[in-house]
Amino acid sequence: MSQLDPELEDLLGPLRDGPIALSSAEQSLALRDRLLPAVRAAAAAVPLRLRRARALRRGAIAGSICAAAAAAAALVLVFDLDLFRSPPLAETESVEVEPLGRESVTWIDAAGTRRELAGAAALATPGEIVNPETSWSRLSTSNGVRVEVAPRTRLRVSADARRSRQPELRLVLGEVHCRVPALGQREQFSIATPDAQVIVHGTVFSVKVGAPDDPRTCVRVEEGLVEVRHRDGSIRLGPGAQWGCAQPAPSRAAIDEPRPRDRRSARRTPVAAGSRPSEDIPDGTLEHENRLLAAALAAERARDLERARELFSELLASHPDSPLVPEARAGLQRTR
Amino acid sequence: MFPAADRAPARPKHTDPEIVAGLTRGEGWAAADLYDRIQPYVERTLRRVLRYSGAEYEDLMQSSFERIIRVLTERSLGGACDLPTWSSAVAAHVALDALRRRVRERKLFRQEPMIESLRANETSPERTVEARMDVDRVQRIFGRMKLKHAEAVLLHDVLGHDLAEVSELTGVTVAAAQSRLVRGRKELLRRAHRERRSS
């Protein structure tokens, strides 16, 4: 290190030598409690992954045949595209389900056998979580996705035969709150609902589906960027944005059971039971708001501050109740 | 590799090879032992490179552990590197990914990350801001560099691994590791100059 170019030394010095704050013993213990289940789940998935890798190696045939098969499979996928199919949830076929309240959670496996879960359990997919009247539960996958499932919710976790037998997630009824870690460029997480597909690459958000007679979807984003594909197209939602929800966000007072003790829960967007899709914001408005914000940000990046101010102001004037208002205000301040 | 720890890692109940063997069998005790053995190294690496805490930091800790388990069960331990060295290298990779993602997200939303400030040791507000900007600048450059170059510079010049370790950790020959390091340093300087000019 001593032979480093002085300029490099200046550049790297702050990163290399600057003070860093480490967790206290108490924080470390608390972190251990929070992370260890996921680390255990990742370890539990290792034998299966290794078996698969060995099987793949054994099954490797001539490259050209594989390439042709892959191309054919890709064609099938492209032309047989199911808009509402959920991509892989985890790399394995097992998930962990943990009841978070006093009541047990029901797991119905592929054979239709019902199993009452009183504590955390590792379960092989496919299957369906049926939550009790007042208790929440948590579903965790080996790739770090955590889904908190609200009372009275039905959530299907199934194997997708067309996609390497990996599990997929489908919200039949109720609501879920998701925390998705960064999954890398090639992975994504999504939830399919009867009328939409919500796709993310690392964020915190919630999805709700109404009763069977009106099973429309409401998506609220707290952090990160979420894409919602629906019958009329797709829309990208930033922090604070929502799609298909009642406005404003209702309180969760109607839910009997308190949310899980996880400290992260407090930061998630609450969604009440009983929000009605009939009060939805028109999709067109949201799209327009998104477009305005995107254009304003693009103008700001291009240092066309006057244009950026114009667009931020237009967004504020034409959509004063938009969830993007805080971002527009911040943008306006930045460009003044 | 690291300065004296202010708190020692928990004493592992098993040796490194036993932990790895346990992981390949999917045993829970191996996951717990692995956590206790390497958590301080992973934490120091992530905090050294990223300087922030909070929920995102926890997510990155989790991602690091998952990647470490994957790496350890797909490659064999040995050579120049032990469990902490591997862990630190994997955490560095996770941190680099986070920096790159941060650069991409800034393009979208212009959100400044919550950099863990150096407030503990910086009494002057001006110095705090200056130090934060220095760190932010080099992080931004790392986030834009070619991954293999950034990785070599980070492992060698920031985290203090020697070339033999960098070569083993990145799966290339020592000569290739050295070449990446040299090119990486040049790229770092070039980007720093360009950034200075544009600002």
Chai-1 contact restraints between the chains, C-beta under 6 A:
chainA,res_idxA,chainB,res_idxB,connection_type,confidence,min_distance_angstrom,max_distance_angstrom,comment,restraint_id
A,L8,B,R185,contact,1.0,0.0,6.0,A-B,restraint_1
A,L11,B,V138,contact,1.0,0.0,6.0,A-B,restraint_2
A,L11,B,A192,contact,1.0,0.0,6.0,A-B,restraint_3
A,L12,B,D157,contact,1.0,0.0,6.0,A-B,restraint_4
A,L12,B,V158,contact,1.0,0.0,6.0,A-B,restraint_5
A,P14,B,D134,contact,1.0,0.0,6.0,A-B,restraint_6
A,P14,B,V135,contact,1.0,0.0,6.0,A-B,restraint_7
A,L15,B,V135,contact,1.0,0.0,6.0,A-B,restraint_8
A,L15,B,V138,contact,1.0,0.0,6.0,A-B,restraint_9
A,L15,B,V158,contact,1.0,0.0,6.0,A-B,restraint_10
A,R16,B,V158,contact,1.0,0.0,6.0,A-B,restraint_11
A,P19,B,L118,contact,1.0,0.0,6.0,A-B,restraint_12
A,P19,B,N121,contact,1.0,0.0,6.0,A-B,restraint_13
A,I20,B,R47,contact,1.0,0.0,6.0,A-B,restraint_14
A,I20,B,R48,contact,1.0,0.0,6.0,A-B,restraint_15
A,L35,B,M61,contact,1.0,0.0,6.0,A-B,restraint_16
A,L35,B,Q62,contact,1.0,0.0,6.0,A-B,restraint_17
A,L36,B,Y35,contact,1.0,0.0,6.0,A-B,restraint_18
A,A38,B,Q62,contact,1.0,0.0,6.0,A-B,restraint_19
A,V39,B,A31,contact,1.0,0.0,6.0,A-B,restraint_20
A,V39,B,Y35,contact,1.0,0.0,6.0,A-B,restraint_21
A,V39,B,F65,contact,1.0,0.0,6.0,A-B,restraint_22
A,R40,B,G28,contact,1.0,0.0,6.0,A-B,restraint_23
A,R40,B,A31,contact,1.0,0.0,6.0,A-B,restraint_24
A,A42,B,E66,contact,1.0,0.0,6.0,A-B,restraint_25
A,A42,B,I69,contact,1.0,0.0,6.0,A-B,restraint_26
A,A43,B,L23,contact,1.0,0.0,6.0,A-B,restraint_27
A,A43,B,G26,contact,1.0,0.0,6.0,A-B,restraint_28
A,A43,B,A30,contact,1.0,0.0,6.0,A-B,restraint_29
A,A43,B,A31,contact,1.0,0.0,6.0,A-B,restraint_30
A,A43,B,I69,contact,1.0,0.0,6.0,A-B,restraint_31
A,A44,B,G26,contact,1.0,0.0,6.0,A-B,restraint_32
A,V46,B,L23,contact,1.0,0.0,6.0,A-B,restraint_33
A,V46,B,T24,contact,1.0,0.0,6.0,A-B,restraint_34
A,V46,B,G26,contact,1.0,0.0,6.0,A-B,restraint_35
A,V46,B,T73,contact,1.0,0.0,6.0,A-B,restraint_36
A,P47,B,G26,contact,1.0,0.0,6.0,A-B,restraint_37
A,G144,B,Q62,contact,1.0,0.0,6.0,A-B,restraint_38
A,P181,B,D59,contact,1.0,0.0,6.0,A-B,restraint_39
A,P181,B,S63,contact,1.0,0.0,6.0,A-B,restraint_40
A,R264,B,A55,contact,1.0,0.0,6.0,A-B,restraint_41
